[in-house]
């Protein structure tokens, strides 16, 4: 009898722990399934509440109360993938570290000179079969392109238009011609190399490292 009770207790404890882990996992999956560049903490709290979570907005983040009364925290993450980032402790912007970005890390409203080198354009066009990723997955696709071109010895820059694709933001890359420095070929992860459309050679933001996409947010400053 005692052994049966012990087994039942272990079973209940295991189920309880699994339930909480599942709830946190469900929250993470929900955040990862959507993107909204301009979402606020109030919008995010309302969104989570409509999906069954107990969510309370704070000025810069959302407090989510789990079934076991523990609290986790979600911060809207601007242009980065997902609706927000998940934290186990309150993200206090006053006492915590402040993210400072060097002045040349993110270029604003820069136009890149288009390459007319046919040999270079043909070479870049042959490296991939397009689309690299499905339409709407430009974040993943652009990362794949940038990593590929870097491994082949080409310099490349991310281009980001926050108003693209119904305000969800659009990301692509421009690749530098090694034989003609400071001339570039724009490459979209869905459409491939772009040689005619001026839109792809100028963007509100451009940067060399994908990590800076997460930093394009009014709460952070360009130093």
C-alpha positions as CSV (number, residue, x, y, z in Angstrom):
1,X,0.0,0.0,0.0
2,X,2.8,2.4,1.0
3,X,4.7,1.5,-2.2
4,X,1.6,2.2,-4.3
5,X,1.1,5.6,-2.6
6,X,4.7,6.5,-3.2
7,X,4.4,5.6,-6.9
8,X,1.3,7.7,-7.2
9,X,3.0,10.7,-5.5
10,X,6.0,10.5,-7.9
11,X,3.5,10.3,-10.8
12,X,1.6,13.4,-9.6
13,X,4.8,15.4,-9.1
14,X,6.1,14.4,-12.5
15,X,2.9,15.5,-14.1
16,X,2.9,18.8,-12.2
17,X,6.4,19.6,-13.3
18,X,5.6,18.6,-16.9
19,X,2.5,20.8,-16.9
20,X,4.5,23.9,-16.0
21,X,7.2,23.1,-18.5
22,X,4.6,22.6,-21.1
23,X,3.0,25.9,-20.3
24,X,6.3,27.8,-20.7
25,X,6.9,25.9,-23.9
26,X,3.5,26.8,-25.2
27,X,4.2,30.5,-24.4
28,X,7.5,30.3,-26.3
29,X,5.9,28.6,-29.3
30,X,3.2,31.2,-29.4
31,X,5.7,34.1,-29.3
32,X,7.8,32.4,-32.0
33,X,4.8,31.9,-34.3
34,X,4.1,35.6,-35.0
35,X,6.0,38.8,-35.7
36,X,5.0,42.4,-35.3
37,X,7.6,45.2,-35.5
38,X,5.5,47.8,-33.8
39,X,3.9,45.8,-31.0
40,X,3.7,47.5,-27.6
41,X,3.6,45.9,-24.2
42,X,-0.1,46.6,-24.0
43,X,-0.8,45.0,-27.4
44,X,1.4,42.0,-26.4
45,X,-0.4,41.6,-23.1
46,X,-3.8,41.7,-24.8
47,X,-2.6,39.2,-27.4
48,X,-1.4,36.7,-24.8
49,X,-4.6,37.1,-22.8
50,X,-6.7,36.2,-25.8
51,X,-4.6,33.0,-26.0
52,X,-5.4,32.0,-22.5
53,X,-2.4,33.4,-20.6
54,X,-2.7,35.6,-17.5
55,X,-0.8,38.7,-18.8
56,X,-0.3,42.1,-17.3
57,X,1.4,45.0,-19.2
58,X,4.2,47.1,-17.7
59,X,5.7,50.1,-19.4
60,X,8.4,48.1,-21.2
61,X,7.4,44.5,-20.7
62,X,4.6,42.0,-19.9
63,X,4.3,39.9,-16.8
64,X,2.8,36.5,-17.4
65,X,1.6,34.5,-14.4
66,X,1.8,30.7,-14.8
67,X,-0.5,28.2,-13.3
68,X,1.9,27.5,-10.4
69,X,1.9,31.3,-9.5
70,X,5.4,31.8,-10.9
71,X,5.9,34.8,-13.1
72,X,7.8,35.1,-16.4
73,X,8.4,38.2,-18.4
74,X,8.2,39.1,-22.1
75,X,9.7,42.1,-23.8
76,X,8.6,43.2,-27.2
77,X,11.6,42.8,-29.5
78,X,11.0,45.2,-32.3
79,X,12.2,44.0,-35.7
80,X,13.7,40.7,-34.4
81,X,12.0,37.4,-35.1
82,X,9.2,36.4,-32.7
83,X,6.8,38.8,-30.9
84,X,9.1,39.1,-27.9
85,X,11.8,37.7,-25.8
86,X,11.1,35.5,-22.7
87,X,12.8,36.3,-19.4
88,X,12.8,34.5,-16.0
89,X,13.4,37.7,-14.1
90,X,12.0,41.2,-14.5
91,X,14.0,43.1,-17.3
92,X,14.7,46.3,-15.4
93,X,16.1,48.8,-18.0
94,X,17.1,51.2,-15.2
95,X,19.4,48.9,-13.3
96,X,20.3,46.4,-16.0
97,X,22.9,46.8,-18.7
98,X,22.1,49.3,-21.5
99,X,22.8,48.1,-25.0
100,X,25.0,50.7,-26.8
101,X,25.7,50.3,-30.5
102,X,28.7,51.9,-32.2
103,X,27.9,54.7,-34.6
104,X,28.9,52.7,-37.8
105,X,27.2,49.4,-36.9
106,X,23.8,50.4,-38.3
107,X,23.7,52.7,-41.3
108,X,20.6,54.7,-41.9
109,X,19.1,55.6,-45.3
110,X,22.2,54.5,-47.2
111,X,22.1,53.8,-50.9
112,X,24.4,51.2,-52.4
113,X,25.9,51.5,-55.8
114,X,24.6,48.8,-58.2
115,X,27.1,46.5,-59.9
116,X,26.9,46.2,-63.7
117,X,29.6,43.5,-63.8
118,X,27.8,40.7,-65.8
119,X,30.4,38.1,-64.8
120,X,29.9,38.9,-61.1
121,X,26.1,38.8,-61.4
122,X,26.2,35.5,-63.2
123,X,28.5,34.0,-60.6
124,X,26.4,35.1,-57.7
125,X,23.2,33.9,-59.4
126,X,24.7,30.3,-59.8
127,X,25.4,29.8,-56.1
128,X,21.8,29.2,-55.0
129,X,18.5,27.9,-56.4
130,X,15.8,30.4,-55.6
131,X,13.6,30.7,-53.6
132,X,16.0,29.8,-50.7
133,X,13.1,30.0,-48.3
134,X,9.3,30.4,-48.7
135,X,7.8,33.8,-49.2
136,X,7.6,35.6,-45.8
137,X,10.6,33.9,-44.3
138,X,13.1,36.6,-45.3
139,X,14.9,36.6,-41.9
140,X,15.9,33.0,-42.2
141,X,16.6,33.2,-45.9
142,X,18.8,36.3,-45.7
143,X,20.9,34.7,-42.9
144,X,21.5,31.7,-45.1
145,X,22.5,33.9,-48.0
146,X,24.8,36.0,-45.9
147,X,26.5,33.0,-44.4
148,X,26.9,31.4,-47.8
149,X,28.4,34.4,-49.5
150,X,30.7,35.0,-46.5
151,X,32.1,31.5,-46.7
152,X,32.8,32.1,-50.4
153,X,34.8,35.2,-49.7
154,X,32.3,37.9,-50.5
155,X,31.4,40.8,-48.3
156,X,27.7,41.3,-47.7
157,X,25.4,43.7,-45.9
158,X,21.8,43.2,-44.6
159,X,19.2,45.6,-45.8
160,X,16.1,46.2,-43.8
161,X,12.9,48.0,-44.6
162,X,10.6,48.0,-41.5
163,X,7.6,49.0,-43.6
164,X,7.9,46.1,-46.0
165,X,5.5,43.2,-46.3
166,X,2.5,44.9,-44.6
167,X,4.7,46.5,-41.9
168,X,6.2,43.1,-40.8
169,X,9.5,44.3,-42.2
170,X,11.5,43.0,-45.2
171,X,15.2,41.8,-45.0
172,X,17.6,41.0,-47.9
173,X,21.3,41.3,-48.6
174,X,23.6,43.2,-50.9
175,X,26.8,41.4,-52.0
176,X,30.0,43.3,-52.8
177,X,31.8,42.7,-56.1
178,X,35.4,41.9,-55.2
179,X,36.7,43.1,-58.6
180,X,34.9,46.4,-58.2
181,X,34.9,47.5,-54.6
182,X,31.9,49.4,-53.3
183,X,29.6,48.1,-56.0
184,X,26.9,45.7,-55.0
185,X,24.3,43.1,-56.1
186,X,21.1,42.9,-54.2
187,X,19.8,39.4,-53.5
188,X,16.4,38.5,-52.1
189,X,16.0,35.1,-50.5
190,X,12.8,34.5,-52.5
191,X,13.2,36.4,-55.8
192,X,17.0,35.9,-56.1
193,X,19.4,38.5,-57.6
194,X,17.8,41.9,-58.3
195,X,19.4,44.0,-61.0
196,X,16.8,46.5,-62.0
197,X,14.7,47.5,-59.0
198,X,16.2,50.6,-57.1
199,X,14.2,49.6,-54.0
200,X,16.7,46.9,-53.2
201,X,19.7,49.2,-53.2
202,X,18.5,51.6,-50.6
203,X,17.0,50.9,-47.2
204,X,16.2,52.6,-44.0
205,X,18.6,50.4,-42.1
206,X,21.7,48.4,-43.3
207,X,24.1,46.4,-41.1
208,X,26.8,43.7,-41.5
209,X,25.8,41.5,-38.6
210,X,22.4,39.9,-38.2
211,X,22.5,40.6,-34.4
212,X,21.9,44.2,-35.1
213,X,18.4,43.5,-36.5
214,X,17.3,42.9,-32.9
215,X,18.7,46.4,-32.0
216,X,16.5,48.3,-34.4
217,X,14.1,49.4,-31.7
218,X,13.2,52.9,-30.4
219,X,14.0,51.9,-26.8
220,X,17.7,51.5,-27.6
221,X,20.0,54.3,-28.8
222,X,22.6,54.6,-31.5
223,X,25.8,55.8,-29.8
